[in-house]
Amino acid sequence: MSEQAHATTGTYLRVAAILVMITLIEVGIFYVPTFQTVLVPVLLFLSAVKFTLVVMFYMHLKFDNRFFAFLFGGPLLLGVAVVVSLLFIFYGALRLRTGT
């Protein structure tokens, strides 16, 4: 099993700066009325990018064995699939109930 070198302090500071910029973009998008139509998809995408950066660098999955990434990512994908399927199920049930 080969061990990769961990990131430097500069890398962590750059990742932190990127996370701050993404957060500022999220706040800005929330308060601009023009973006209200695409608010949810954009915020979900930006949150996913932030989540990925945090997991890769601050939880060190980028530098660990790929097996650990699989142990983390597999259940995460399963959870996302369950949530999305439940949203579709409840949306369909709501449409049947209201008759629309």
Secondary structure, DSSP 8 states (H G I E B T S, - for coil): --------HHHHHHHHHHHHHHHHHHHHHHH-GGGGGGHHHHHHHHHHHHHHHIIIIIS-TTTS-HHHHHHHHHHHHHHHHHHHHHHHHHHHHHHHHHT-
